[in-house]
Amino acid sequence: MKRTIKLAVAAAVALTSTAAFATNGDHLIGLGAKARGMGGIGIGMSHGAESALANPAMITSVKGTEISFGGTVFMPKAKNSMGVEASSDADLSVIPEVAIAQKASDNFYWGVGMFGTAGMGTDYRGKGMNFNMVTNLQLMQFAVPLAYKTDGLTVAVAPILQYGSLDIDYSGRLDTSIPFGFGMAPGPTRDVAGGAGVAQDFGAGYTLGLGYEAGGLTLGAVYKSAINMTYKGQLSGATQPFVDAGAFASPMANNLEQPAEMGVGASYAVDGHTFAVDYKRIKWGSAKGYKDFGWEDQNVYILGYQYGQDNWALRAGYNYAKNPIKEQNGMTAAGAALNMFNLLGFPATVEQHYTLGGSYAFTKMTSLDLAYMYAPEVSDTYGMGAFAGFGPMNPTSITTKHSQSSASAQVNFKF
């Protein structure tokens, strides 16, 4: 059975030609086109079936059965420089999503959701001075939301099964295409350092949700558990050359835990207008793997607006979260190595996101949702002074520029 599930997930993930850059750290700002059109709003506002993971208590807006399926085309742009600027070729991804929710009785609701929830990566193969670095993290979650509603109050839980894959590879050649050698063996093969192929794992967790409705006001709260993942040989393989060179005392463990998060939200609807706000805190600083790379907890602030009539709606949103990657002391070998890995391989650095969206109902049963997101370019420069004097480039810093855009589409059926 586990093999069958893995094959099914792999087939869905295969839609993703390269790794996705997510937006709040490595998390997508929203799951579903309605949420993405409002900056990721979803804790204190219901979007029907697509609310399965954002806040399972919000699926209670469905009147019978609702099915939503669609996806997001993600278009990140990353440029890196350790003396010579190069662009990452990981610039297009397709992220799938499917959700079903049903009102089973006057009080009980349930559903099923499958979403690509997170990912990041770069591809600098053939780019010369960037180690030919290739990284690719992809995460997909399956959830079964169960919600009980009485007198405006909803309590909900969603058990989660998470599938993840991770690949970290970079060249170990000692020639002028590499800024410093670290004693790695010469040769043209890309897998000299790294995990030597994709590693996969399953993990389990849960989401708890609360909702309360009174008139046009909706309040919500959510807690998502951490989900530990182990990617055999990836982090240990990628960091071993730096152990050999004396930068690290020992290779990193292969755990990369998706962090716990908690949040609250509220929305108010009046005369076709809906105003919404969400806040959540993502616990990168205590998550296995991320804390080893120096990531810090992230506060996410979201504002959303919707104007709707009988068969159409327009949406807009804004999402802000400070870059969670803390610069390390680049005058130490360990700090310089972490700065290099973070900005070259996993530059989850964008902070502001502007979104637009809309819906149109063709019939009482069928509707279409669209959304567009733009995250303007940010530029971050971290120190690497400890590596000055190694190789022909003498790098003293690393600079990464990163921007994003995406387009989402979703079809909904109501019965």
DOMARVEX-219963 format. One record per residue (C-alpha): residue in one letter; x, y, z. Coordinates in steps of 0.02 Angstrom, whole numbers, plus 50000, padded with zeros to 5 digits. Each point is the difference from the previous one (the first is absolute). Last residue first. Layout:
# residues N
aXYZ
...
//
This chain:
# residues 415
f488075097449707
k501355013149978
f501434999049875
n501515011550008
v501375003349872
q501645007850053
a501315010849915
s501595007650072
a501335011449924
s501685003350082
s501345013150016
q501615000350097
s501575010350035
h501744995850066
k501715008249996
t501394990650089
t501695007250052
i501464990250074
s501475008150090
t501904999750018
p500364989249849
n501854998149953
m499584995949819
p501504989349949
g499924987350141
f499955002650187
g500755016750055
a498395006650075
f498974985450066
a499855006750179
g499335016349929
m498384991949940
g498795013850050
y498185000949948
t499235011049865
d498115000049975
s499035007449854
v498105000249991
e498984999949842
p498145003250006
a498784985950045
y498574998849876
m498474988850016
y498574996749878
a498364991250035
l498574991749905
d498454990650062
l498744991449886
s498234994650043
t498804985649968
m498434994150090
k498895015450008
t500585003849823
f501455009249918
a500575006950167
y501445012349981
s501405002850124
g501385012850020
g501785003150053
l501365012550034
t501564998350107
y501475010150065
h501384991150098
q501365007850108
e501444990550083
v501024989849876
t501494990950079
a499754981249985
p501714998649917
f500304981350021
g501544994549901
l501075015549970
l499355011350139
n499834986950136
f501484988849952
m501215014649982
n499485008350163
l500174983250088
a501774997649930
a500535017550051
g499354997350176
a500904983350018
a501655007349935
t499895014850118
m500155017749931
g498294997849921
n499125001450166
q498264993649955
e498645009849912
k498284994850060
i498844992049874
p498195003450050
n499745014449875
k498635010750077
a498204995549960
y498765010949908
n498444995249903
y498855011949907
g498334996049921
a498725003349865
r498394991449948
l498575001849876
a498414989650005
w498704993249879
n498334990949993
d498885008550128
q501135014750042
g501695000750083
y501305012350060
q501484992350089
y501425007550101
g501524992350084
l501375005050121
i501324987650057
y501385001150131
v501244985650021
n501204999450148
q501504988749967
d501054990350123
e501865000249958
w501064989649880
g501814996650050
f500364985049888
d499964988550151
k498335007750048
y499324994949830
g500604982150022
k498864995850145
a498705013550028
s500235011450153
g500465016149909
w498834996549854
k498475001950112
i498765008449881
r498925013350084
k498325004549925
y498945015649980
d498465001749890
v498935014949950
a498395001149900
f498815012949928
t498504993649902
h498905011449896
g498364993949925
d498925011050112
v500964995350159
a501224985850036
y501285000350141
s501514988650009
a501134994450142
g501584989850020
v501104991250125
g501594989949979
m501124985950055
e501454991249916
a501044984650029
p501494997949887
q500294988149855
e501434989750066
l501554996849896
n500934985450079
n501554993549912
a501205004050142
m501355012649959
p501794994349974
s501235002450144
a501175013450065
f499585011549854
a501205011549905
g501494988250019
a500234995749816
d499434982150026
v498495006450096
f499635011849855
p500084985249881
q498754990850114
t498685013949991
a499074994449844
g500114981650042
s499335002450176
l498615011349938
q499464987849865
g500514982550053
k498274993850044
y498685013650002
t499144998950170
m498395009850028
n499255006350163
i498295008149992
a499695014450122
s498205002150054
k498835012949926
y498955010850116
v498545010549938
a498875014150056
g498495007749916
l498765014250017
t498565004149881
l498965015850011
g498525003349885
g498734994450130
a500914989550128
e501144986149940
y501324990850100
g501374988549938
l501304988950080
g501314989049919
l501244986450046
t501214993749867
y500884983350007
g501634991049968
a500754985449906
g501604997749899
f500474990949841
d501735000049922
q500965002049839
a501845002149951
v500485005749824
g501754995849937
a501805000650059
g499615009450162
g501315013449978
a501795001049942
v500814991349852
d498274998649923
r500345011949855
t501384989649920
p501365010049911
g501464994550109
p501145006350138
a499864993750180
m499465012450130
g501355008450106
f498915015050043
g500175006049819
f499585018349989
p499145010949869
i499544985349888
s500005002149811
t501875003450008
d500424982050042
l499894988650152
r498384991149956
g498824995450142
s498375003549910
y498365002250090
d498514989350041
i498575001650125
d498404990149965
l498484999450113
s498324991449987
g498525001450118
y498334991550030
q498925005850144
l498524990950078
i498905011750100
p498604997250127
a498795014749992
v499095005650157
a498535011550022
v498995010150125
t498635011449936
l498975012850098
g498515008649918
d498704991250108
t500744982849965
k501304994349873
y501064984249997
a501424998749875
l501064985749932
p501355004449874
v500894985249915
a501675006649940
f501294994449871
q501565010949991
m501305002349863
l501775006350022
q501385003249873
l501815004750034
n501215001549853
t501805006050005
v501255001049857
m501675009150023
n501185000649850
f501235006050134
n499445017849962
m501495006849901
g499664991149837
k498155000749956
g499954982849918
r498794993650130
y499355014250108
d498304992750040
t499135006550155
g498754993350125
m498435002450102
g498444990950050
a498385001050096
t498174995050007
g499604989649846
f498244996050052
m498884984950023
g498405002750098
v498624988650062
g498405005350087
w498854999550151
y498565009650073
f498914996250152
n498665010950080
d498454999849889
s500614983949920
a501324993849875
k500415017049926
q501354995549876
a501735006349953
i501154994749858
a501715007349958
v501294998349860
e501605010149975
p501464999049879
i501615010649993
v500775003149828
s501765006950004
l501045012249897
d501625009450032
a501264987350063
d501295005849871
s500875010850129
s500815015849935
a501865003850014
e500975015250066
v501914999250008
g500915004050163
m499064988550117
s498385004849916
n498284992349996
k498445003649901
a498284992950038
k498395001949902
p498464990450054
m498554995349885
f498684989150082
v498544993149900
t498694995950130
g498724986249997
g498214994549982
f498694989450085
s498515004150106
i498554988450048
e498545005850107
t498634989250076
g498485006950090
k499885017850066
v501865003150024
s500415014050123
t500544987250131
i501714997749916
m500665014150110
a500374989250153
p501334991049898
n501085015850004
a501315002549863
l500064981249964
a498214995849950
s499525017949954
e499974995349814
a498304991850025
g499125016250041
h501025016050002
s499565004850178
m500775015150086
g500925001050165
i501494988849965
g499965001149810
i500795016049932
g501514995949890
g500215016949917
m498165001249952
g500154992549825
r501054986150075
a498574995250116
k498754998849857
a501234990749889
g500394986150123
l501314997650134
g500745016750050
i501695008250031
l500914984449941
h501204994450134
d501914999549977
g500315015550104
n498375009349973
t500095000249809
a500254983249918
f501354997949870
a499474984849905
a501234986849944
t500094995749818
s498894990449879
t498584998250124
l498694988949921
a501054985450062
v499345004350174
a498334992649952
a500774983949934
a501134999050152
v498485001350111
a499164985349915
l501614989850004
k500245003550184
i498224995050039
t500234983549909
r501654996750089
k499175003250169
m498614987849954
//
